[in-house]
Amino acid sequence: MRGIRPTKRVTALGSAGALVTATLIAGAVAAPSATADAGRGQDREARGAAIAAAKAARAGIDWQDCPADWALAKPIQCGWVTVPLDYAHPNGKQIKLAVDRIGNTGTKEERQGALVYNPGGPGASGLRFPTRVTNKNPIWANTAKAYDFVGFDPRGVGHSAPISCIDPQEFVKAPKADPVPDSEADKLAQRKLAAEYADGCAERSGEMLPQMTTPNTARDLDVIRAALGEKKLNFLGVSYGTYLGAVYGTLFPGHVRRMVVDSVVNPSREKIWYEANLDQDVAFEGRWKDWEDWVAKNDATFHLGDTRAEVQDQWLKLRATAEANPIGGVVGPAELIGFFQSAPYYDSSWVPVATVFSKYVAGDTQAIVDAAAPDLSDTAGNASAENGNAVYTAVECTDAKWPTSWQKWDRDNTLLNKDYPFMTWANAWMNLPCATWGVKQQTPVDVKTGKGLPTVLIVQSTNDAATPYEGAVELHKRFKGSRLITEKDAGSHGVTGLVNPCINTRVDTYLLTGKTDAADVTCAPHATPKP
């Protein structure tokens, strides 16, 4: 998932017809640890990564002012790091990764190197990370004194050899079919769209697809480390970025200096990726109810009902209206889910989503059209959304083996939808291209502690919808000596970007000194949004 407060990925699965926030769970891995009893292929990739890193260390990065259309003003600088498309052939085809940085704000003596960031996805760009310094984000002011803030576009994303699966304007076109099927014919239509989407990925991006894996992105991260002139990596990963960090820590345990992972993808091989997405459906329902409770408590502001049941009735009524007759001709149930899902994702969306909902119920339909409908004139934004979805799909589908039996998908999602209807079918259609994926699917890395891995700091809220809490517990078990900070009774995705001194001071202390508490810590929740 993305962003320090990861940005929402409201994205239309052009193919599978569901507007869904790519369940940013995201991220999977392909090759077993280079230090484990890996097969010859993995040994070759480990050697390839070492060759590429040595080359990058010699080349460095030619930092320049950023291109004008990247919207990254001075003093942020941009550059490129060259990596092999296929690490088994390190001298074969190369691709260029876009990177950016801003220098530490403190003295030379205070500087501790570069802090590299990944906001999630898979499919999200990290290039906005240095703007935390230019925008004077107070949460990061202490860390910025010590570190250069470095962002990058992962392979396939943005400016880094971007991939595509469908024409972007077609991808965002609305209204799409209601994700919740009424009939077998509805299911068949969605299955056809998903298969066409998978075929489109192969047609438009075929050469890249077999190499669009989390382990390869982890190898890219090591090449970036070398190009920066850093002996060891300091890394901040949010959402899918936690899985990238977990795989990096497994493949390169001796190359880690400090690592913070926030809102954790469950790294168990059994969960990556099919089961992880089913777990999300359950967690989203819980967090949706938390939001409805909050809306009901603030009925004096929103007038949507003073109990959760009344707010849910208003939602079902809105959904039924949009299904019968898309609002403004463009906002059907799929578009509603794409917009409303940001509330269970992020607390920062609670007020904006409730405000739009309230206006609609009061008779202002334009507010919901403005919020939920695509803007066909925003061709750059639409291309970016399509690219993000393409990368999400490519990485999750290539990282791991997915069920190919439609009966299994149908049975699992029909059952879940009975109790957890908010996201289940939308999520299913978004991921269904993986059932007919035309590229060999990998076996996820067995995430574990290797020689030299230092203390990793894990931060997680208990009610996170996109990356359920169990993921943090699982990574904590696998990374021996790690520390877990739990934000109790909170559920916003991306905890380190929120104001909560109990968490903020500990993240600062760890990044600045390497020190953590002697035991795991539970923090009270950050402040609930005020209408």
C-alpha positions, 0 to 999 in steps of 0.5 A: 500500500502506499505512502507514508500515510500511503495514498489511497489506490483508488483504482479501477480494475479496468479489466475486472471492472471493480474500482478498488484500492488495490489492496495494497496488501501487496507484495510478493516474492519469488526467489528463496533467500540467496543465503538459503539452500537456494537452487541454481537459479537463485544462486545465479540471481544472487551473483547477478545482484552482487555484480549489478551492485558493484557496477552501481557503486562504481557509477554512482548517481549523476544528480541533477535538477528534476525534470519540470514535469515531475513536479519535484522542485529544487533543492530536490534532485533526481537521477537514475540507477541502472539495473538488470531486467533479469538478475540471472543475466546481469549483463543482459538487458538493463532498465533505468530506475528513477531516484530522487533525494534531498540532503540531510538538514543537519550538519555534516557531523549529524548525517547518518546516510540515506533513508530509502522509502517505499510507500507500498502498492505494489505500484506506488511511486516513492518520489514524493518522499523528499517533499516531507522535508520541503513541506516541513513535515514536523513528524519527520523533522528530527530524522531529516537532520540525520538522513538524506531522504531518498525516494524511487520508482520501483521497476515498472512504476512511473518513470522506471520502465513503466508497464501497462495492461490496458489503454488508460482512458479505457481503464478509468471509464465509468460506470463499471459493472456492480462488483457484487454479482446477481447471476452466473452471467454477471460472474461470467462477464467479470471472469471474461474481463479478468482474463482479457486484462491478463492477456492485455498485460502480456501483450503490452508488457510481456518482456517485463512481466516475468521479472516483475517480482518482489525479490527483483525489486529487493535486488534493485533496492540493494543496487540503489544502496550501492549507487548511493555509496551506502555500505548498509541500507536504512529503509522505511517501508509502508504497506507493501513496502513492508513486504519488500523490506521483509524480502530484502532483509531475508535476501540481504540480512547483512546489508541492513543498518536500520529498518522501519516497517509500518502496516505489515503485509503478512509474509507467510508463504501461505498468505502471499497473495491469495489468502492475504486478499481474503483476510483483507475482506474481513478486516475491511468490514470491521473497519467500515463498521468503525467508520459507521459508528463514528458517523453515527456519533457525529449525526449532528454534523452529518445527519446520516443516522445516529446508529450504525444500522441507520448509517448502513441503511443509508449506504445500502440505499445509495448503493441500490440507487446507483445500481439501478441508475448510475448517479450522473450517468457515471457513478455506479456501485463500483465507483462508490466502493472506489471512493468510500473504501478510502474511509476504512483505509485512512482516518484522514478520509473519515470527514471528507467521505462522510461530508460527501455522503451527507451532501448526497443524502441532503440532495446534492448529487454533484458532490458524489459525482465530483468525488467518485467519477473519473476525470477523462480530461486528466490523461496523466492521472489516468495513465498513472492510475492504470500503471499503478494497477498494472504493477499491482497485478503483475507483482502479485500475480508473478510473485506466487502461485494462485488458484486456477480453479474458478470453483475455488474462487467462487466458493471462497468469495461467495462464502465471505461475501455473506458476512463481509460484503463491503469489499469481497467481490470487488477485491476478488475481481481485481485479483482474478487476472492472476487465475489466468496469468500467462507468466510462470508464477514463483514461490514466495521467499521464505522470510526469516532471520539471516546472519547480520540482520539487526533489530527491525522496528515494526509498527502496526495498528490493531484494526488496520483493514488493508494489512491486518494486525496478524501480519505484524505478529507474523513478521515479528516472529520471523525477524528475531530480535525485532520490536513491535509497537502496537497502536491499540484500538486504531486502524488507520493504514500507515501509522508512522505518518500520523501524530502520536507521540508514543510512536513518533518519538520511538521511531525517531529514537530508533532511526537516530540511535538504533535503540528500541525499548527493552520489550514490545510497546503498546500505544494508545490510539492517535486522536480520532478525526473531528468533523 
